[in-house]
């Protein structure tokens, strides 16, 4: 009886491990960004910037970005509320107002979607003068 239980446990663990190694792209939307971090270099406090994070859907189903949370009120993202078909590109446009920042700053956008690869984080880096 003990050998049967041990074998059952091993088979269960084996099937879970095999399942965990399946590529996440199978049968779903997959969000991919051209770049995960944009460095603006030196930025004047009085010069708002517009940044575009280009993304694509490398999956097999339509991709829908449901929300973009930000680490700072100084960045305002805009994105399409329409599903992005497979093999298509779009962009999240971000307005960065550096007035409240000084020196080195790293800002994060937390992109939520129906993507098989889950939450994606993209960042903006700048040196505000």
N, C-alpha and C positions, 0 to 999 in steps of 0.2 A: 504493500500500500504506500509506503514511504517513497519507493522508487517512482511510482506513477505520479505522485504529487510533485516530486522534484523534476521529473520530465515535463510535466504540465507547466510548471513555473518557468523552466528554461525555454520551452516553446513559446510561451506568452512573451517573455522578455525578448526572445529572438524576433518575433513578429513585430513587436513594438519598435525595436531598433531598425528593422528593415523598413518599416513604415516611416520612421523619423528621417531616414536618409533619402526619401523620395524628393525629387526637385520640387520646390514650391510653385513653379510656374505651371505645373500640369493643370490645364483646364480652368485657369483663372486669369485675372488682370494682373500685370506686373508693372509697377511704377519704377522707372529708372531716370535719374537725373544726369545731364551732361557733366555737371560738376557739383560736388557736395559743398564746396566752399568758394566764395568769391572774395578776393582781397581788393578793396578799393584803394589801398595805399593811403596817401595823405589826403584828407578831406577838410575843407573849410567849414567851420561851424555854421556859417550863413548860407551854405550851398546844399540844399536838399538833393538827393540823388535818386535816380530810378534804376533799379536792378532787375534783370530778368533771369530767372532760373528756368532753363529749358528742360522739359521732361518728355518722356515718351512712354508708350504702353507697349512693352515687349511681350505681353501675354497673349492669350487667345480669346479673352472676353473683354467687353468695354470696361474702361477704368473710370471710376468716379471719385474725385477728391471731395471728401465730405467736410473737412475743416482744416484750417491752418492756424495753429496757435503760435504766439510769438513770445519771446523772452523779454520784450521791451515795448512800451507804448510808442517808441520812436520809429517803429517800422509798421507799415500798413500794407498787408498783402492783398492782392486781387487775383482771382483765378476763375476759370470757367466752371460753371455749375452743370454743364452738359457732359455726358459721358464721352470719353475719348476712345475711339475705336482702336483695335490692335494695329500696330505698326504706324501709328500716327504720333505727331508731336504737338506740344502746346507749351505755354510758359506761365509761371507764376510771376506776376509783376509786383515788385516791392518798392514802396516809397520810403526812403530813409531820411528822417529829419534829424540831423546831428546836433541841433541846438542844446539839447540836454546832456550831451556827452563831451568828455574831455580826455585826450590821450588815447591809448590803445583801447579798442572796444571789440568785443566778439558777440554778435547777435545770432540767435537761433530761431529757426522756423520749424515747427513740428507739424509735418504733413500727414494728415489722416485720410485714408482712402480704403477702398475695397481690395487693395492690392494683396496678392498672396505673400509678399515680403513685408507686410505690416507697416508700422509707423516708420516714416523716413524723416531724417533731420538734415536740413541744409543750413549753412551758416554764412554770415557776412562779417568780414573783418575790416577794420579801418583804424586809421590814426587821425583822430579829430584834433584840429588846430584852432 
